[in-house]
């Protein structure tokens, strides 16, 4: 991971995923119980502390009861241009 480049992206995506979870009325514990992720893993993703792979992304979507494309249907504005 290129931390200088990737950290702002991870923070923004994590905040968006947290917003989706909270909008669904789920705690991190409840989301973890719905998918194959730990509460710690969810917390690290939502706080931008952990880069994650595609299978983790799919599990997060499953836990929210959404299609993966719904988690990407967002205009992300990263602090640095790519």
C-alpha positions in Angstrom: 0.0 0.0 0.0 1.2 3.4 -0.9 0.2 5.1 2.4 0.5 8.7 1.2 -1.7 7.9 -1.8 -4.1 5.3 -0.4 -4.9 6.6 3.2 -7.2 9.4 2.1 -9.0 7.0 -0.2 -9.4 4.4 2.6 -10.7 7.0 5.0 -13.3 8.3 2.5 -14.5 4.8 1.5 -14.6 3.7 5.2 -16.7 6.7 6.1 -19.1 5.9 3.3 -19.4 2.3 4.4 -20.0 3.4 8.0 -22.8 5.7 6.8 -24.4 2.8 4.9 -24.2 0.6 8.0 -25.7 3.3 10.3 -28.4 4.1 7.7 -29.3 0.4 7.8 -29.6 0.7 11.6 -26.8 -1.9 12.2 -24.1 -1.8 14.9 -20.7 -3.2 14.0 -21.6 -6.3 16.0 -24.8 -6.8 14.1 -23.0 -6.4 10.8 -20.3 -8.9 11.8 -23.0 -11.4 12.8 -24.5 -11.2 9.2 -21.2 -11.8 7.4 -17.8 -13.4 7.7 -16.1 -10.4 9.2 -15.1 -9.5 12.7 -16.2 -6.4 14.5 -12.5 -5.4 14.7 -12.1 -5.8 10.9 -15.3 -3.7 10.3 -14.0 -1.0 12.7 -10.6 -0.9 11.0 -12.2 -0.6 7.5 -14.6 2.1 8.6 -11.9 4.1 10.2 -9.5 3.9 7.2 -7.0 1.9 9.1 -7.1 -1.2 7.0 -6.9 -1.8 3.3 -9.1 -4.7 2.3 -9.5 -7.2 -0.5 -12.4 -7.8 -2.8 -13.7 -10.8 -0.9 -13.9 -8.7 2.3 -15.8 -6.0 0.3 -18.2 -8.7 -0.9 -18.8 -9.9 2.7 -19.4 -6.3 3.8 -22.1 -5.9 1.0 -23.6 -9.2 2.0 -23.9 -8.1 5.6 -25.7 -5.0 4.6 -28.0 -6.9 2.3 -26.8 -5.0 -0.7 -25.3 -5.7 -4.0 -21.6 -4.8 -4.3 -22.4 -2.3 -7.0 -24.6 -0.4 -4.5 -21.5 0.2 -2.3 -19.6 1.7 -5.2 -22.5 3.9 -6.5 -21.0 7.0 -5.0 -19.0 9.9 -6.3 -15.9 9.7 -4.1 -13.9 12.9 -3.8 -10.5 12.0 -2.8 -8.3 14.6 -1.3 -5.6 14.0 -3.9 -6.2 13.6 -7.6 -5.3 10.4 -9.3 
